[in-house]
Amino acid sequence: MHLLKKKPFFNEAQSQEIIRSIKEAERMTSGEIRVFVEHHCRFVNAMDRAFEIFGKLQMHHTKHHNAVLVYLALKDRQFAILGDEGIHQKVGDDFWKEELTDLRKYFRENRFVDGIANCVLEIGESLKQYFPYESDGDNELPDDIVYGR
């Protein structure tokens, strides 16, 4: 008996496009953006899963509490965007809802990579207004895509 390997979420070029968008967004801001992708959401509400992942990735430990998690369960077509308290206090609920609406449009067209990259760049633009880039600042969190199940 041989085990079937799960099909990767994105090919190498697609992964690199998303990572490039994270790096580009973070060049504008001291904020940190992470993308977490899995096949299925283990929770009824994607935001609950995003809170769990946010904690596991220790994203609440950034200096200015300005980390943002873009959570995606691709097969379930569930997603959430969670900003730490520092950024959430600045942009409020309407910003996150707007980003989710835009992401939904891309996903309806099966343009996942374009949607994620665009979302990340828009988050970077918003972070830049409140948390400008600090030349002496560290990249507090890795820029790679985190994959779940």
Secondary structure, DSSP 8 states (H G I E B T S, - for coil): --------SS-HHHHHHHHHHHHHHHTSBS-EEEEEEESS-SSSSHHHHHHHHHHHTTGGGSTTS-EEEEEEETTTTEEEEEE-HHHHHHHHHHHHHHHHHHHHHHHHTT-HHHHHHHHHHHHHHHHHHHSB--TT----S--SEEE--
